[in-house]
Amino acid sequence: MSMAEVAALIAAIAFLVLCGAVAVPLLRLRHTVDAATQTLNDINDRTGPILSNANVTIESVNMALSQSKVTLDGVNLQLARLDAITGHIAQVTANVANVTTVVSEAAASPLAKAAAFGFGVRRAAARRRAAAEEAELRERLRQERRAARGAR
């Protein structure tokens, strides 16, 4: 055996030892890759139902939001009506305030006081005349009844 052959044999043995040393971590790495593959498959199997449930939940939320929008539209419509009613009430209040001002100014003027006094005097005189006429009529009726009783 020559020196070249011995060197080739030593190199072959060294290469064989190196391959053996690398084979053990490669086998362990294979087990790690298999475990990672199994984990990914499990996650994939469990993710499908979770995503389906998430889609159902999102659809329910979208439906609730659309119903809320319809409700809010109704509330906004009622608020617009309430604003219109409030505006009308403000106008009526302003009109009542104006009428009150006019009446109080009219009642405070001396001419209005004189007219009211004159109206009161006429009314009292009319009532007094009516009461006197009524008393006279009653007296006449009594006398007629007495005369009718006396004639029997």
MOHUQUI-V976850 format. One record per residue. D_LAST is the distance of its C-alpha to the last C-alpha in Angstrom with 2 decimals. Layout:
d_last=D_LAST
d_last=D_LAST
//
This chain:
d_last=188.42
d_last=188.48
d_last=186.56
d_last=184.25
d_last=183.39
d_last=182.69
d_last=180.48
d_last=178.63
d_last=178.20
d_last=176.87
d_last=174.49
d_last=173.28
d_last=172.72
d_last=170.89
d_last=168.74
d_last=168.02
d_last=167.01
d_last=164.84
d_last=163.15
d_last=162.57
d_last=161.09
d_last=158.73
d_last=157.78
d_last=156.09
d_last=153.56
d_last=152.99
d_last=152.12
d_last=149.73
d_last=148.22
d_last=147.73
d_last=145.69
d_last=143.61
d_last=142.97
d_last=141.99
d_last=139.52
d_last=138.03
d_last=137.73
d_last=135.96
d_last=133.55
d_last=132.77
d_last=132.12
d_last=129.73
d_last=127.90
d_last=127.70
d_last=126.26
d_last=123.60
d_last=122.70
d_last=121.38
d_last=118.41
d_last=117.65
d_last=117.51
d_last=115.33
d_last=112.88
d_last=112.99
d_last=112.15
d_last=109.17
d_last=107.96
d_last=108.35
d_last=106.43
d_last=103.59
d_last=103.57
d_last=103.51
d_last=100.55
d_last=98.69
d_last=99.48
d_last=98.16
d_last=94.92
d_last=94.71
d_last=95.20
d_last=92.33
d_last=90.12
d_last=91.16
d_last=90.43
d_last=86.89
d_last=86.49
d_last=87.82
d_last=85.34
d_last=82.44
d_last=83.82
d_last=83.94
d_last=80.29
d_last=79.46
d_last=81.36
d_last=79.31
d_last=76.04
d_last=77.30
d_last=78.14
d_last=74.66
d_last=73.12
d_last=75.39
d_last=74.19
d_last=70.51
d_last=71.23
d_last=72.98
d_last=70.06
d_last=67.57
d_last=69.88
d_last=70.03
d_last=66.25
d_last=65.91
d_last=68.47
d_last=66.73
d_last=63.30
d_last=64.76
d_last=66.67
d_last=63.60
d_last=61.52
d_last=64.34
d_last=64.70
d_last=63.08
d_last=61.67
d_last=59.86
d_last=58.53
d_last=57.24
d_last=55.61
d_last=53.98
d_last=52.74
d_last=51.32
d_last=49.59
d_last=48.12
d_last=46.86
d_last=45.23
d_last=43.61
d_last=42.29
d_last=40.94
d_last=39.26
d_last=37.63
d_last=36.50
d_last=34.96
d_last=33.25
d_last=31.91
d_last=30.69
d_last=28.97
d_last=27.38
d_last=26.18
d_last=24.79
d_last=22.98
d_last=21.48
d_last=20.35
d_last=18.75
d_last=16.91
d_last=15.68
d_last=14.47
d_last=12.64
d_last=10.94
d_last=10.13
d_last=8.86
d_last=6.68
d_last=5.45
d_last=5.51
d_last=3.76
d_last=0.00
//
